[in-house]
Amino acid sequence: MIDSHVHLNRHEFGDEAGEVVARARAAGVTAFLNVGYDLQTSRASLALAEQYADVWATVGIHPHDALLLADEEGRLTDDGRRRLEELEALSRHPKVVAIGEIGLDFFRDLSPRPAQHAALAAQLELAARRDLPVVFHVRDAWEPMLAFVDQVGLPPRRGVLHAFSGDNRAVDWALERGFRLGIGGVVTYRQSTLPGMVARAGCDPLLLETDAPWLPPVPHRGQRNEPAWLGLVLDTVAGILQMEPGEVERRTDASFTALFRPGKAITP
């Protein structure tokens, strides 16, 4: 299995990253995509990827931190342009395989919406310029997010809708445009609508993820999530699709490799 979205450098793991990785490997996880969401975590994600052969990195600015790039009216600032230059420099490292996580978050609205749109547009342009896929974060903003991406232009290498929580229209949008859906622990929750979305999408557009340390699967709700529990997501998805877990593993690993094009170390 490949954990397509994890935050191993979060403070919740402290100095246990090596132990967490070891437990995940023992549980069958063969590679990890460690995701940045501001400059500090993007640098840390790359440092971690340099340390472990089976860890890859993304770099990007989360919509919560959109004011790092743009002002409240949605204009890129001089400091924001310098930060974009640093992101671009980081993205040139061979272990950086995507721009993200980027997007819109209208649930918390920690940054003004014009700034979120401007930060997203600038990073989509960066992804296109660097020929990299994107990792999207979307929360309570599905319709405006998908409409905005259509308006400004799809990233040529497409990407993944991380922690997918959209409806049927969002699934169809992704399938029609060649995006993947990131499926994590929420698919195991009793009241989740995600199983229906998984069934609608089918196996090949899916990527498995934990988003650790958040969103632990059943029976670990309330605990710090770990990539070692990715098999619980795999088994649930396999049950929904009425497929053998090994086949789901093979096909989701292949989808990850086709999208992010990492090194031979994780070729299924």
C-alpha positions as CSV (number, residue, x, y, z in Angstrom):
1,M,0.0,0.0,0.0
2,I,1.0,3.6,-0.6
3,D,-0.1,6.3,1.9
4,S,-0.8,9.1,-0.6
5,H,-1.2,11.9,2.1
6,V,0.5,12.0,5.5
7,H,2.1,14.6,7.7
8,L,5.0,12.8,9.4
9,N,6.7,16.0,10.5
10,R,3.7,17.2,12.6
11,H,4.4,17.9,16.2
12,E,1.9,15.2,17.2
13,F,4.6,12.6,16.2
14,G,7.3,14.4,18.1
15,D,10.6,12.6,17.5
16,E,8.8,9.3,16.6
17,A,8.7,9.7,12.9
18,G,11.2,6.8,12.4
19,E,9.2,4.5,14.6
20,V,5.9,5.5,12.9
21,V,7.5,4.8,9.5
22,A,8.8,1.4,10.8
23,R,5.3,0.4,12.1
24,A,3.8,1.3,8.8
25,R,6.3,-0.6,6.8
26,A,5.7,-3.7,9.0
27,A,1.9,-3.2,8.2
28,G,2.6,-3.3,4.5
29,V,3.0,0.4,3.6
30,T,5.6,0.6,0.9
31,A,5.8,4.4,0.4
32,F,4.6,7.7,1.8
33,L,3.7,11.1,0.3
34,N,4.5,13.6,3.0
35,V,2.6,16.8,2.4
36,G,3.6,20.4,3.0
37,Y,1.2,23.2,3.7
38,D,3.3,26.3,4.3
39,L,7.0,27.1,3.8
40,Q,8.2,25.6,7.1
41,T,6.4,22.3,6.6
42,S,7.3,22.2,2.9
43,R,11.0,22.5,3.9
44,A,10.5,19.9,6.6
45,S,8.7,17.5,4.3
46,L,11.5,17.7,1.8
47,A,14.1,17.1,4.6
48,L,12.2,14.0,5.6
49,A,12.0,12.8,2.1
50,E,15.8,13.2,1.8
51,Q,16.2,11.0,5.0
52,Y,14.0,8.1,3.9
53,A,14.1,6.4,0.5
54,D,10.4,5.6,0.6
55,V,9.1,9.0,1.5
56,W,8.3,11.6,-1.1
57,A,7.3,15.3,-0.6
58,T,5.0,18.0,-1.7
59,V,5.4,21.8,-1.3
60,G,2.6,24.3,-1.1
61,I,0.7,26.9,0.8
62,H,-2.6,25.8,2.4
63,P,-5.7,28.1,2.0
64,H,-5.6,28.7,5.8
65,D,-2.3,30.6,5.1
66,A,-3.2,32.3,1.9
67,L,-2.2,35.7,3.3
68,L,1.4,34.5,3.0
69,L,1.0,35.1,-0.7
70,A,-1.8,37.6,-1.2
71,D,-3.5,40.5,0.6
72,E,-7.1,40.6,1.8
73,E,-8.2,41.9,-1.6
74,G,-6.6,39.0,-3.5
75,R,-3.5,40.8,-4.8
76,L,-0.2,39.0,-4.7
77,T,2.3,40.8,-2.4
78,D,6.0,41.3,-2.8
79,D,6.6,38.9,0.1
80,G,4.2,36.5,-1.5
81,R,6.1,36.5,-4.8
82,R,9.3,35.8,-2.9
83,R,7.6,32.9,-1.1
84,L,6.4,31.6,-4.5
85,E,10.0,31.8,-5.7
86,E,11.1,29.7,-2.7
87,L,8.3,27.2,-3.4
88,E,9.5,26.9,-7.0
89,A,13.1,26.3,-5.9
90,L,12.0,23.6,-3.5
91,S,9.9,22.0,-6.2
92,R,12.9,21.4,-8.3
93,H,14.2,18.8,-5.9
94,P,13.8,15.3,-7.4
95,K,11.9,14.1,-4.3
96,V,9.2,16.7,-4.7
97,V,6.5,15.2,-6.8
98,A,3.6,17.7,-6.4
99,I,2.4,21.2,-5.4
100,G,0.1,21.0,-2.4
101,E,-1.8,21.0,-0.4
102,I,-3.6,24.0,-2.0
103,G,-7.2,24.9,-2.5
104,L,-10.2,26.6,-0.8
105,D,-11.4,26.2,2.8
106,F,-14.7,28.0,3.5
107,F,-15.4,26.0,6.7
108,R,-12.8,27.8,8.8
109,D,-12.2,30.8,6.6
110,L,-8.9,31.5,8.3
111,S,-7.9,33.6,5.3
112,P,-10.1,36.0,3.3
113,R,-11.6,34.3,0.3
114,P,-10.1,36.7,-2.2
115,A,-6.7,35.8,-0.8
116,Q,-7.5,32.1,-1.0
117,H,-8.5,32.4,-4.7
118,A,-5.3,34.4,-5.5
119,A,-3.0,31.9,-3.6
120,L,-4.7,29.0,-5.4
121,A,-4.4,30.6,-8.8
122,A,-0.7,31.4,-8.3
123,Q,0.1,27.9,-7.2
124,L,-1.9,26.3,-10.1
125,E,0.3,28.5,-12.4
126,L,3.4,27.2,-10.5
127,A,2.3,23.6,-10.9
128,A,1.7,24.1,-14.7
129,R,5.1,25.8,-15.0
130,R,6.9,23.0,-13.2
131,D,4.8,20.3,-14.8
132,L,3.8,18.9,-11.5
133,P,0.4,17.5,-10.3
134,V,-1.5,19.2,-7.4
135,V,-2.8,18.0,-4.1
136,F,-6.1,19.8,-3.5
137,H,-7.6,20.7,-0.1
138,V,-11.3,21.5,-0.3
139,R,-13.7,22.0,2.6
140,D,-17.2,23.5,2.3
141,A,-16.2,25.0,-1.0
142,W,-16.8,22.3,-3.6
143,E,-18.9,24.2,-6.1
144,P,-16.7,27.4,-6.0
145,M,-13.5,25.4,-6.0
146,L,-14.3,23.2,-9.0
147,A,-15.8,26.2,-10.9
148,F,-12.6,28.2,-10.2
149,V,-10.3,25.5,-11.4
150,D,-12.3,25.2,-14.6
151,Q,-12.1,29.0,-15.0
152,V,-8.4,29.5,-14.4
153,G,-7.4,26.3,-16.2
154,L,-6.8,22.7,-15.2
155,P,-3.3,21.8,-14.1
156,P,-1.8,19.9,-17.0
157,R,-0.7,17.0,-14.8
158,R,-4.0,17.1,-12.9
159,G,-3.9,15.9,-9.3
160,V,-5.9,14.5,-6.4
161,L,-8.8,15.8,-4.4
162,H,-7.4,15.0,-0.9
163,A,-9.7,13.8,1.9
164,F,-12.5,13.7,-0.6
165,S,-15.8,14.8,0.8
166,G,-17.7,15.9,-2.3
167,D,-21.0,14.8,-3.7
168,N,-21.9,13.0,-6.9
169,R,-21.3,16.1,-9.0
170,A,-17.8,16.4,-7.6
171,V,-17.1,12.7,-8.3
172,D,-18.3,13.2,-11.9
173,W,-16.2,16.4,-12.3
174,A,-13.1,14.5,-11.2
175,L,-13.7,11.5,-13.4
176,E,-14.4,13.7,-16.5
177,R,-11.2,15.7,-16.0
178,G,-8.9,13.0,-14.9
179,F,-8.4,13.8,-11.2
180,R,-8.0,11.2,-8.4
181,L,-9.9,11.0,-5.2
182,G,-8.1,10.7,-1.9
183,I,-9.9,8.2,0.4
184,G,-9.0,8.0,4.0
185,G,-10.3,7.0,7.4
186,V,-13.7,8.8,7.0
187,V,-14.8,6.0,4.7
188,T,-14.9,3.7,7.8
189,Y,-17.3,6.0,9.7
190,R,-20.8,4.8,10.3
191,Q,-22.5,8.0,9.1
192,S,-20.1,8.8,6.2
193,T,-21.5,9.3,2.7
194,L,-18.1,8.5,1.3
195,P,-18.8,4.8,0.6
196,G,-21.4,5.9,-2.0
197,M,-18.9,8.1,-3.6
198,V,-16.3,5.3,-3.7
199,A,-18.8,3.0,-5.4
200,R,-19.7,5.7,-8.0
201,A,-16.0,6.3,-8.8
202,G,-14.8,2.8,-9.0
203,C,-11.3,1.7,-8.1
204,D,-8.9,3.2,-10.6
205,P,-9.5,6.9,-9.7
206,L,-8.9,6.2,-6.0
207,L,-5.8,6.9,-3.9
208,L,-5.5,5.6,-0.4
209,E,-4.4,8.0,2.4
210,T,-4.4,8.5,6.1
211,D,-3.9,12.2,6.6
212,A,-2.2,11.2,9.8
213,P,-2.1,12.4,12.5
214,W,-5.8,13.3,11.7
215,L,-8.9,11.3,10.7
216,P,-8.1,7.9,12.2
217,P,-10.2,5.0,10.9
218,V,-12.5,2.9,13.0
219,P,-11.7,1.4,15.5
220,H,-9.1,4.1,16.3
221,R,-11.3,7.2,16.3
222,G,-10.1,9.7,19.0
223,Q,-6.5,8.5,18.7
224,R,-3.6,9.9,16.8
225,N,-3.8,8.5,13.3
226,E,-0.9,6.5,11.9
227,P,0.0,5.3,8.4
228,A,0.2,1.7,9.8
229,W,-3.6,1.8,9.9
230,L,-3.9,2.3,6.1
231,G,-4.9,-1.3,5.7
232,L,-8.2,-0.6,7.5
233,V,-9.0,1.9,4.7
234,L,-7.9,-0.6,2.1
235,D,-10.2,-3.3,3.5
236,T,-13.2,-1.0,3.7
237,V,-12.7,0.2,0.1
238,A,-12.3,-3.4,-1.1
239,G,-15.6,-4.3,0.7
240,I,-17.5,-1.4,-0.9
241,L,-16.2,-2.3,-4.4
242,Q,-16.6,-6.1,-3.8
243,M,-13.0,-6.6,-4.8
244,E,-10.1,-8.5,-3.3
245,P,-7.9,-6.2,-1.1
246,G,-4.8,-7.2,-3.0
247,E,-6.4,-6.1,-6.3
248,V,-7.4,-2.7,-4.8
249,E,-3.9,-2.3,-3.4
250,R,-2.3,-3.1,-6.8
251,R,-4.6,-0.7,-8.7
252,T,-4.4,2.2,-6.2
253,D,-0.6,1.9,-6.1
254,A,-0.5,2.0,-9.9
255,S,-2.7,5.1,-9.9
256,F,-0.4,6.8,-7.4
257,T,2.7,6.0,-9.5
258,A,1.0,7.1,-12.8
259,L,0.0,10.5,-11.2
260,F,3.1,11.4,-9.2
261,R,5.8,9.6,-11.2
262,P,8.1,8.9,-8.3
263,G,11.2,6.8,-8.5
264,K,11.5,3.0,-9.1
265,A,11.6,2.4,-5.3
266,I,7.7,2.2,-5.2
267,T,6.9,0.8,-8.6
268,P,4.1,-1.8,-7.9
